[in-house]
Amino acid sequence: MKTNLHVYFRAFLGLLFLLLAQMQSEAHSSSYSIPDSSSFNQFKGSILDSKTKNELIYATITVAGTSISTISNSEGKFSIKIPTEKQNASLIVSFLGYRNKTVSIKELKPDKNVVYLESSNTMLNEVVVNTSDANSLFLGVLNNRLKNYRDDPLQMTGFYRETIRKRRTYVSLSESILNIQKQPFMNGLPDQISLFKGRKNTDYTKLDTVNFKLQGGPFSVLYIDLIKYPSFIFSNDALEIYDFSLEESTQINDKQVLVLAFKQKSSYENPLYYGKLFIDAKSLAVVSATFSLNVEDKIKAGLLFTRKKPNSLDIYPTEVSYQINYRQENDKWIFAYSRGDLTFKLNWAKRIFNTVYTTSIEMAMTDWKKQDLKEVPKTQELTTNVIMSDKVANLADPDFWGIYNIIEPEKSIEQAIRKIQKKALNEGAVD
C-alpha cells in the first residue's frame, strides 16, 4: 500500500490541496428526467473578428431588454437558451475593442451561427480626465464605485465550471448551477452561494499517487470581483507597493476605455500581482481586468500556496492568472464573468520527471434580479471551504441543464465528457 500523505495549497482566494493516496475511479452513470424543451429555444454559434476571422473569447452575449446572458468560451463558441416568449427580441454581442453587434433572434439558426464583430476605431472627443496621472486614475476608480456599480442586493444565477488536468489529460471536471446572493459592497457583508444542481467526474485511474482537488472554487472566482473585494489585490497602501502607468487606450462600442497597467515596485520583494484595468474613460468604471501573480521567485511564490507538504516534494506555481468582466445595465455595471487559471509543478526527490497540474475555474452570471428573500430557493448553501467535486453527482445526460444557460464546453472538455459518459455506459451495461 502507498502511504497516505496530505499536501495543502493556499491559493489566491481559495484553497487547493493534494491528497496522496491510492484511489479508485468514481465514474458511474446517473439518470435525470429530460426537461421540457418547449419553453425555450437554444442557439449555438461562434463570435469572430470580421477581418481576421479570429475567435473572440469571453465575449458577452445578452438578450436585449433582459438580464439573460452568457459568455463565449476560449474557442469563441457560445450557446444560449432563450425563453419562447422572448423570440422577438435581439441578441447584443459585446467585446472589448469592438462595436456591439445586434442580431435578431428570428434570424438565428439552432446551430452554426457566426456573428462577426467590427473593431472599434472611431475618433473620440478628448476625455475630461487627467490621464497623465495614473495614480489619480486608480483612486478615481475606487472613489466612483458607488456611482458606477449596482449596490443593491441581487439574486443571481451563475454557471460554474472547474477542471483539473494532469498535463493534457483531464482528471476532474465539475459543473454547477449556482444561486448567488450578491450583497452590496458598501455594507461589508460577504456574498452567499448555494448549489442548485451540478454534475462531476473525477477519474483517479489516470493518476499515479496524486489526487488534486480544488477547495472553495466558486468563492475563488466570485472574490475576484475587484469592485466588491478590492483589498484582495489592492490593499490600502496600494500606491506604495504598486507602480501604475497608462497604456494606449482602446474602445468598447465606440466608447473610450483607458488601460491602466500595474505591477509591484521593484523594491517590494514578496510576490504580488501585475495586470491591466480597463476603465471607461467617462465614468471611471472598471469594465474588465486581467492580472497574474509574479512567479519569478518560485520559492516565495510556492510558499503562498503551501501549508503542509512532504519533505520529498517541492511545489511551486508556474502560472497564476485571472480575468473578470463587468456588464453594463443602463448606467450601472454588474459583475458578469470571472476566470482563474493556475498551473503547478511538482518535483519529487529521486524522480527524474516532474508532474504538472493545471486547474481552471470560471463562473458566468447568466441571469439576475433584485433580491427578494421570499423567493430565495431552498438549496444547499455552500461554505468557503467547499469542494465542489464532493458536492455534486456524476456526469449525466446531455439534457441535464434544462433551461439553464451554461458556458459552451470547449472541444477538449466535450471529448472528455463523451469519453466519461461512454465509460459510465459500459460500466452500467456490465453491472
Stockholm file with secondary structure:
# STOCKHOLM 1.0

chainA/1-431         MKTNLHVYFRAFLGLLFLLLAQMQSEAHSSSYSIPDSSSFNQFKGSILDSKTKNELIYATITVAGTSISTISNSEGKFSIKIPTEKQNASLIVSFLGYRNKTVSIKELKPDKNVVYLESSNTMLNEVVVNTSDANSLFLGVLNNRLKNYRDDPLQMTGFYRETIRKRRTYVSLSESILNIQKQPFMNGLPDQISLFKGRKNTDYTKLDTVNFKLQGGPFSVLYIDLIKYPSFIFSNDALEIYDFSLEESTQINDKQVLVLAFKQKSSYENPLYYGKLFIDAKSLAVVSATFSLNVEDKIKAGLLFTRKKPNSLDIYPTEVSYQINYRQENDKWIFAYSRGDLTFKLNWAKRIFNTVYTTSIEMAMTDWKKQDLKEVPKTQELTTNVIMSDKVANLADPDFWGIYNIIEPEKSIEQAIRKIQKKALNEGAVD
#=GR chainA/1-431 SS CCCCEEEEEECSSSEEEEEESCCCCCCCCCCCCCCCGGGEEEEEEEEEETTTCCBCTTCEEEETTSSCEEECCTTSEEEEEEEGGGTTSEEEEECTTBCCEEEEGGGCCSSCEEEEECBCCCCCCCCSSCTTCHHHHHHHHHHTHHHHBCCSCEEEEEEEEEEEEETTEEEEEEEEEEEEEECCTTSCCCCEEEEEEEEEEECGGGCSSEEEEEESHHHHHHTTCTTTCGGGTCCTTHHHHEEEEEEEEEEETTEEEEEEEEEECTTCCSCCEEEEEEEETTTCCEEEEEEEECCSSHHHHHHTTEEECCTTEEEEEEEEEEEEEEEEETTEEEEEEEEEEEEEEEEETTCSSCEEEEEEEEEEEEEEEECCGGGCCCCEECCTTCCGGGTSEECCCTTTTTTCCCCCCCHHHHHHHHHHHHHHHHHHHHC
#=GC SS_cons         CCCCEEEEEECSSSEEEEEESCCCCCCCCCCCCCCCGGGEEEEEEEEEETTTCCBCTTCEEEETTSSCEEECCTTSEEEEEEEGGGTTSEEEEECTTBCCEEEEGGGCCSSCEEEEECBCCCCCCCCSSCTTCHHHHHHHHHHTHHHHBCCSCEEEEEEEEEEEEETTEEEEEEEEEEEEEECCTTSCCCCEEEEEEEEEEECGGGCSSEEEEEESHHHHHHTTCTTTCGGGTCCTTHHHHEEEEEEEEEEETTEEEEEEEEEECTTCCSCCEEEEEEEETTTCCEEEEEEEECCSSHHHHHHTTEEECCTTEEEEEEEEEEEEEEEEETTEEEEEEEEEEEEEEEEETTCSSCEEEEEEEEEEEEEEEECCGGGCCCCEECCTTCCGGGTSEECCCTTTTTTCCCCCCCHHHHHHHHHHHHHHHHHHHHC
//
